[in-house]
Amino acid sequence: MNNEIQILILDDDPDDTLIISDILRETDDREYVISVAHNPAGAFACLNNSTFDVILCDYRLGATNGIDFINDMQAQNIHVPVILMTGVTDKAIDEEALRVGASDFLNKSNISSALLDKAIRYAIANAARQNLLFTVLSNVESAVCIMDGKGKPQLWNSKFQDVSSGLKDARHNDDNVDSFVADTLESEGVLKVADKVFEKNISDLDDGRSVMTLHDVSSHIEALREREIAETKSAYLAKHCSLTGVANRLGFNEKIKQEIENGQRFQLLNLDLNKFKDVNDLFGHETGDRLLCKVTKRLKSCCQKGDYVTRIGGDEFVVIQRLADDEFQSTRLAECFQRVLEREFVINDHKLHIGVSIGISAYPDQGLTAETLLSNADIAMYRAKANTEGCIQFFDTELDNAIRERRSLIADLTEAVERKDIDVFFQPLADVKTQKILGFEALARWTHPIKGPISPDIFIELAEENGLIEKIGNIVMRKACENAVAWPYPVKVAINVSGVQIRHTDILNDVKTALFQSGLPAHRLELEVTESVLLDDFDYALHVLRGLKNMGLSLAMDDFGTGHSSLSSLISFPFDKLKIDRSFVTDLDCQQRLKNVVTTCIGLGKNLNMRMVAEGVERQAHIDFLLEQDCQEMQGFMIGRPMTNADVHDYLNFGNGHAIIDKPKRAEHAARA
């Protein structure tokens, strides 16, 4: 029945058992169901077979007692409320019984049906509350312990038991909890147990008791530690080169600021690797990166304690060297750098020789700020690079004005490129036999707003050194196509394409865009590439050039004879023309060996079914020789100088695109150009 209360009476005296049973029956025979055991073993047998709501236990049980029975129940994880009964009044026994978990302690001589009924109902209700409390405590994340007003543990959850046992598997032991609480009350707000860290909090209750909670913050501390490590790593990476491991520009700026604040003498050594660009162009960036790592290692081998190596960009290193009173110290380090970097590097079976140019400025003699010192060391480095007699230069105001002028020119060129203020001139190409205009080669020209026209030899070199050649190539391609589509005769336009455009840009898309936007037919476009393009990545260059060829345009190898072309390259790549470099043509009428070279080149072109173009044609004797050798095309001042687009229209209209030699008007146009 739902209102039945299962009672287990444990008493070694049968008479007392009958008395207690009779008292229970006086209350309500239908509510209480009574079972009897005369010793603890019998009681545990009943507990294992049935479920009881409360146990009425005599304090004295022969050789044992009721308190021991309660402890044995807890050890076996049996949770049934126990009311202890005794025939004598003893305050100490009463307190001990309540401490171990007895619900109540009754004197048999004073027991009545009403008192016993009340004690049973209270015990059951209290057990229900405790079960609810245990359920709550068992499901909270923290370890919880409830203590009396003297700090004595009364109730705790399993997590608190685990912590008090050192987080190891252990049987419940009150002594562990008691000693742990005593120690923990004296500890600081955070304590460590085994490999865990707990945050302690104690809350006081209104009845004088207190609650201790231990919250596991190990994961938070680990997260904070990992975050701190990540932030430290991030801060390190922000100031160091990920490739070489030395400080980067940010790290350099921080270090030099510290050195200036210290006020001690130091010098900057600005190092620029010679021929590093050639290594990248010929063998690829992976080889270049490995070279930079080996360079860094050699630089560090020269340094002493206090020297600070940084890589501030590309192949540029800056070393901060503290200066003592040693007069040779300022050059000793630079000379060591020079020696170790002139030695051969072996990377991927490639034997590399680079060398270094070093510019030096000193604090405070050549500057009081980081910007000034670095600028002056940079200027000295450029002078070292231009000096064939040595690669170490100290900053000198008078000698370095030219470098400042060069830097100013670079800045102006950069601005001109951004504004697309690069002009395109056109130099004619003609058929050697018919002297008919076949097309024009587009040439980049730059007119400085103050200094006037700047030689292509100067600004093209600056553009290549400072990463502007790609943008200039794009500007020339688009302007040349736009101009050529409006020419009065549909002759070809030839455009030089740099190795940078082939390797680092989407040249196929750039050409398609230029043709589409201008409306120029692809067969009227000819692209000229130098032999160096073939050396960097043979397969990739072949792929790009074949893609260009498939568009319907023609390809020419420029400056033939001055590079490293092999017959296999000429066979593999889809060239339509070979342009003999002007260095072989200009003096061929004076040197028989040059004639032999040009003759050989022309013969090679014929055998490969390629048209041959001779550059540098400046005299009638050149034309006569080319006619004898059956060279197909020619270009040079004898044919026409580079001219503006307006002059191209006049040039073509005057002769209907035909004869170009011995025409006074044509010569007038050429001279004016």
Secondary structure as UniProt FT lines:
FT   TURN            2..3
FT   STRAND          5..10
FT   HELIX           14..27
FT   TURN            29..31
FT   STRAND          32..37
FT   HELIX           40..49
FT   STRAND          54..58
FT   STRAND          60..61
FT   TURN            62..63
FT   STRAND          64..65
FT   HELIX           66..75
FT   TURN            76..77
FT   STRAND          82..86
FT   HELIX           91..100
FT   STRAND          104..107
FT   HELIX           108..110
FT   HELIX           113..139
FT   STRAND          143..147
FT   TURN            149..150
FT   STRAND          153..156
FT   HELIX           158..164
FT   TURN            165..167
FT   HELIX           174..185
FT   STRAND          190..193
FT   TURN            194..195
FT   STRAND          196..204
FT   TURN            206..207
FT   STRAND          210..216
FT   HELIX           218..238
FT   TURN            242..244
FT   HELIX           249..262
FT   STRAND          266..273
FT   TURN            274..275
FT   HELIX           276..283
FT   HELIX           285..302
FT   TURN            305..306
FT   STRAND          308..313
FT   TURN            314..315
FT   STRAND          316..322
FT   TURN            327..328
FT   HELIX           329..342
FT   STRAND          345..347
FT   TURN            348..349
FT   STRAND          350..352
FT   STRAND          356..363
FT   TURN            364..366
FT   HELIX           370..386
FT   STRAND          392..394
FT   TURN            397..400
FT   HELIX           401..418
FT   TURN            419..420
FT   STRAND          423..431
FT   TURN            432..434
FT   STRAND          437..448
FT   TURN            449..451
FT   STRAND          452..454
FT   HELIX           456..465
FT   TURN            466..467
FT   HELIX           469..484
FT   TURN            485..486
FT   STRAND          492..496
FT   HELIX           499..504
FT   HELIX           507..518
FT   HELIX           522..524
FT   STRAND          525..530
FT   TURN            531..532
FT   HELIX           533..536
FT   HELIX           538..549
FT   TURN            550..552
FT   STRAND          554..560
FT   HELIX           567..572
FT   STRAND          577..580
FT   HELIX           582..585
FT   TURN            586..590
FT   HELIX           592..607
FT   TURN            608..609
FT   STRAND          611..614
FT   HELIX           620..628
FT   TURN            629..630
FT   STRAND          633..635
FT   TURN            637..639
FT   HELIX           645..655
FT   TURN            656..657
FT   HELIX           664..672
//
